[in-house]
Amino acid sequence: MMLPLRLWAQQDSIYFHPDTTTSAQEDYRYYVDLTKKPDAIKAVWLGTILPGAGQIYNGSYWKLPIVYGSFMGCGYAIMYMQNRYSGYKMAYLDLYNDNLADAVSEDPSKSYIAVIPDGYDLARVGGVSNWLNTLKNRQSIFRRYRDYSILAAVVVYALSLIDAYVDAQLYDFDISPDLTLNIEPQIYYDVQHQRSAEIKLAIQF
């Protein structure tokens, strides 16, 4: 004999009728003004024009630090990676040109010397050819990290719009604690018409 477990969920409309309104539902209507439900499309458009404006329109002010903090983090990462990429690119080009002109020097003002770790010189980093390869690899690495940071900023932007839309759509979603759980046994027949017992849990909210 099988003992399957099934779960049914029933959802009532949040627009309650006077004769069926419970005390929990009345509490829910007290905290949520259904006449002021935000427009989801408008929230998205506002967020498109100004990131975070959709959250402000929905009244979700507590999300603003998350939204703007994420954008600031992505912006900092983009600038940092871009500066490192530009520095290594300039150092590579300067060393490449000086090497062609046979004018390589250990002058600290040279860009390819300035990026050498403290306590090292061209000889200790493997010579000109090895340092050229290192500079080329590093500029490729930081260019890739910069692109990843830009992609992360785009993802954050898209998520802020999705959040504004979903938040507006779920504004009138019933989150009242009026939950009813009914447990009762019943007989279940499968496709082969075999009989088995089961326990039914019905949650009404």
One Martini backbone bead per residue (centre of mass of N, CA, C, O) as a GRO file, in nm:
protein
  205
    1MET     BB    1   0.097   0.036   0.022
    2MET     BB    2   0.048   0.364  -0.037
    3LEU     BB    3   0.182   0.705   0.089
    4PRO     BB    4   0.106   0.980  -0.025
    5LEU     BB    5   0.192   1.337  -0.072
    6ARG     BB    6  -0.019   1.621  -0.078
    7LEU     BB    7  -0.045   1.966  -0.218
    8TRP     BB    8  -0.271   2.232  -0.159
    9ALA     BB    9  -0.341   2.560  -0.302
   10GLN     BB   10  -0.528   2.844  -0.193
   11GLN     BB   11  -0.640   3.158  -0.345
   12ASP     BB   12  -0.755   3.449  -0.252
   13SER     BB   13  -0.883   3.738  -0.283
   14ILE     BB   14  -0.790   4.068  -0.186
   15TYR     BB   15  -1.090   4.142  -0.251
   16PHE     BB   16  -1.290   4.186  -0.003
   17HIS     BB   17  -1.575   4.091   0.151
   18PRO     BB   18  -1.764   4.179   0.416
   19ASP     BB   19  -1.870   3.873   0.480
   20THR     BB   20  -1.541   3.749   0.462
   21THR     BB   21  -1.389   3.917   0.658
   22THR     BB   22  -1.115   3.908   0.845
   23SER     BB   23  -0.903   4.018   1.079
   24ALA     BB   24  -0.646   3.970   0.911
   25GLN     BB   25  -0.749   4.115   0.658
   26GLU     BB   26  -0.790   4.387   0.790
   27ASP     BB   27  -0.493   4.427   0.860
   28TYR     BB   28  -0.392   4.423   0.570
   29ARG     BB   29  -0.561   4.673   0.471
   30TYR     BB   30  -0.427   4.870   0.668
   31TYR     BB   31  -0.125   4.845   0.540
   32VAL     BB   32  -0.269   4.822   0.248
   33ASP     BB   33  -0.320   5.038  -0.021
   34LEU     BB   34  -0.504   4.949  -0.299
   35THR     BB   35  -0.533   5.246  -0.435
   36LYS     BB   36  -0.187   5.262  -0.453
   37LYS     BB   37  -0.105   5.103  -0.689
   38PRO     BB   38   0.149   5.058  -0.882
   39ASP     BB   39   0.294   5.101  -1.192
   40ALA     BB   40   0.497   4.885  -1.354
   41ILE     BB   41   0.574   5.042  -1.612
   42LYS     BB   42   0.651   5.306  -1.472
   43ALA     BB   43   0.875   5.188  -1.296
   44VAL     BB   44   1.057   5.105  -1.534
   45TRP     BB   45   1.090   5.384  -1.669
   46LEU     BB   46   1.216   5.524  -1.427
   47GLY     BB   47   1.457   5.321  -1.401
   48THR     BB   48   1.573   5.384  -1.684
   49ILE     BB   49   1.638   5.684  -1.638
   50LEU     BB   50   1.667   5.621  -1.308
   51PRO     BB   51   1.829   5.459  -1.095
   52GLY     BB   52   1.584   5.383  -0.836
   53ALA     BB   53   1.307   5.514  -0.916
   54GLY     BB   54   1.129   5.261  -0.894
   55GLN     BB   55   1.163   5.223  -0.587
   56ILE     BB   56   1.050   5.498  -0.509
   57TYR     BB   57   0.771   5.462  -0.641
   58ASN     BB   58   0.711   5.194  -0.459
   59GLY     BB   59   0.844   5.255  -0.159
   60SER     BB   60   1.148   5.109  -0.164
   61TYR     BB   61   1.388   5.255   0.011
   62TRP     BB   62   1.566   5.012   0.126
   63LYS     BB   63   1.693   4.950  -0.174
   64LEU     BB   64   1.888   5.185  -0.244
   65PRO     BB   65   2.160   5.091  -0.118
   66ILE     BB   66   2.180   4.845  -0.305
   67VAL     BB   67   2.172   4.980  -0.579
   68TYR     BB   68   2.396   5.204  -0.537
   69GLY     BB   69   2.614   5.016  -0.427
   70SER     BB   70   2.640   4.845  -0.684
   71PHE     BB   71   2.713   5.076  -0.878
   72MET     BB   72   2.963   5.175  -0.725
   73GLY     BB   73   3.120   4.911  -0.742
   74CYS     BB   74   3.127   4.894  -1.051
   75GLY     BB   75   3.256   5.172  -1.103
   76TYR     BB   76   3.517   5.119  -0.950
   77ALA     BB   77   3.606   4.872  -1.111
   78ILE     BB   78   3.621   5.007  -1.387
   79MET     BB   79   3.832   5.227  -1.318
   80TYR     BB   80   4.054   5.045  -1.210
   81MET     BB   81   4.089   4.861  -1.462
   82GLN     BB   82   4.141   5.092  -1.663
   83ASN     BB   83   4.398   5.207  -1.532
   84ARG     BB   84   4.565   4.947  -1.546
   85TYR     BB   85   4.542   4.904  -1.848
   86SER     BB   86   4.664   5.177  -1.938
   87GLY     BB   87   4.937   5.147  -1.794
   88TYR     BB   88   5.031   4.881  -1.940
   89LYS     BB   89   5.001   4.984  -2.227
   90MET     BB   90   5.202   5.217  -2.210
   91ALA     BB   91   5.445   5.049  -2.117
   92TYR     BB   92   5.458   4.869  -2.364
   93LEU     BB   93   5.493   5.087  -2.583
   94ASP     BB   94   5.746   5.222  -2.466
   95LEU     BB   95   5.927   4.970  -2.462
   96TYR     BB   96   5.900   4.897  -2.758
   97ASN     BB   97   6.015   5.165  -2.875
   98ASP     BB   98   6.283   5.170  -2.714
   99ASN     BB   99   6.385   4.900  -2.826
  100LEU     BB  100   6.396   4.985  -3.124
  101ALA     BB  101   6.586   5.248  -3.040
  102ASP     BB  102   6.787   5.173  -2.817
  103ALA     BB  103   6.643   5.335  -2.529
  104VAL     BB  104   6.673   5.177  -2.278
  105SER     BB  105   6.589   5.248  -1.930
  106GLU     BB  106   6.607   5.316  -1.560
  107ASP     BB  107   6.408   5.536  -1.554
  108PRO     BB  108   6.150   5.613  -1.331
  109SER     BB  109   5.976   5.783  -1.550
  110LYS     BB  110   5.924   5.536  -1.680
  111SER     BB  111   5.655   5.338  -1.729
  112TYR     BB  112   5.805   5.050  -1.723
  113ILE     BB  113   5.938   5.116  -1.439
  114ALA     BB  114   5.695   5.204  -1.253
  115VAL     BB  115   5.561   4.893  -1.265
  116ILE     BB  116   5.778   4.787  -1.106
  117PRO     BB  117   5.854   4.633  -0.847
  118ASP     BB  118   5.984   4.671  -0.560
  119GLY     BB  119   6.331   4.584  -0.594
  120TYR     BB  120   6.324   4.600  -0.906
  121ASP     BB  121   6.437   4.521  -1.236
  122LEU     BB  122   6.489   4.427  -1.551
  123ALA     BB  123   6.667   4.188  -1.476
  124ARG     BB  124   6.470   4.061  -1.246
  125VAL     BB  125   6.224   4.033  -1.479
  126GLY     BB  126   6.395   3.911  -1.750
  127GLY     BB  127   6.398   4.151  -1.917
  128VAL     BB  128   6.268   4.292  -2.192
  129SER     BB  129   6.112   4.055  -2.323
  130ASN     BB  130   5.970   3.957  -2.065
  131TRP     BB  131   5.836   4.231  -1.990
  132LEU     BB  132   5.668   4.255  -2.244
  133ASN     BB  133   5.494   4.002  -2.192
  134THR     BB  134   5.385   4.091  -1.919
  135LEU     BB  135   5.245   4.352  -2.010
  136LYS     BB  136   5.057   4.219  -2.216
  137ASN     BB  137   4.910   4.030  -2.016
  138ARG     BB  138   4.807   4.247  -1.814
  139GLN     BB  139   4.633   4.410  -2.015
  140SER     BB  140   4.446   4.172  -2.077
  141ILE     BB  141   4.340   4.120  -1.793
  142PHE     BB  142   4.225   4.413  -1.731
  143ARG     BB  143   4.038   4.422  -1.973
  144ARG     BB  144   3.863   4.183  -1.885
  145TYR     BB  145   3.780   4.298  -1.607
  146ARG     BB  146   3.643   4.547  -1.722
  147ASP     BB  147   3.426   4.396  -1.884
  148TYR     BB  148   3.302   4.253  -1.640
  149SER     BB  149   3.217   4.513  -1.494
  150ILE     BB  150   3.024   4.611  -1.711
  151LEU     BB  151   2.842   4.363  -1.703
  152ALA     BB  152   2.761   4.396  -1.406
  153ALA     BB  153   2.620   4.670  -1.445
  154VAL     BB  154   2.404   4.564  -1.639
  155VAL     BB  155   2.282   4.358  -1.443
  156VAL     BB  156   2.201   4.559  -1.224
  157TYR     BB  157   2.015   4.726  -1.402
  158ALA     BB  158   1.821   4.495  -1.475
  159LEU     BB  159   1.744   4.413  -1.181
  160SER     BB  160   1.615   4.686  -1.104
  161LEU     BB  161   1.382   4.659  -1.310
  162ILE     BB  162   1.267   4.391  -1.219
  163ASP     BB  163   1.210   4.475  -0.929
  164ALA     BB  164   1.014   4.706  -0.994
  165TYR     BB  165   0.803   4.530  -1.137
  166VAL     BB  166   0.750   4.311  -0.920
  167ASP     BB  167   0.683   4.502  -0.684
  168ALA     BB  168   0.431   4.625  -0.823
  169GLN     BB  169   0.275   4.357  -0.871
  170LEU     BB  170   0.306   4.273  -0.541
  171TYR     BB  171   0.165   4.491  -0.367
  172ASP     BB  172  -0.129   4.312  -0.334
  173PHE     BB  173  -0.012   4.085  -0.185
  174ASP     BB  174  -0.102   3.840   0.036
  175ILE     BB  175   0.060   3.855   0.380
  176SER     BB  176  -0.116   3.735   0.570
  177PRO     BB  177  -0.162   3.518   0.869
  178ASP     BB  178  -0.414   3.369   0.718
  179LEU     BB  179  -0.371   3.039   0.788
  180THR     BB  180  -0.488   2.718   0.664
  181LEU     BB  181  -0.462   2.379   0.796
  182ASN     BB  182  -0.548   2.071   0.638
  183ILE     BB  183  -0.584   1.732   0.764
  184GLU     BB  184  -0.659   1.442   0.554
  185PRO     BB  185  -0.784   1.150   0.469
  186GLN     BB  186  -0.758   0.941   0.162
  187ILE     BB  187  -0.855   0.803  -0.142
  188TYR     BB  188  -0.647   0.667  -0.408
  189TYR     BB  189  -0.644   0.665  -0.772
  190ASP     BB  190  -0.489   0.543  -1.026
  191VAL     BB  191  -0.454   0.461  -1.359
  192GLN     BB  192  -0.503   0.142  -1.261
  193HIS     BB  193  -0.708   0.153  -1.019
  194GLN     BB  194  -0.538   0.180  -0.766
  195ARG     BB  195  -0.550   0.159  -0.428
  196SER     BB  196  -0.481   0.430  -0.192
  197ALA     BB  197  -0.331   0.603   0.060
  198GLU     BB  198  -0.368   0.942   0.194
  199ILE     BB  199  -0.244   1.275   0.263
  200LYS     BB  200  -0.410   1.584   0.299
  201LEU     BB  201  -0.291   1.917   0.229
  202ALA     BB  202  -0.458   2.228   0.304
  203ILE     BB  203  -0.378   2.557   0.201
  204GLN     BB  204  -0.517   2.865   0.315
  205PHE     BB  205  -0.461   3.228   0.180
   0.00000   0.00000   0.00000
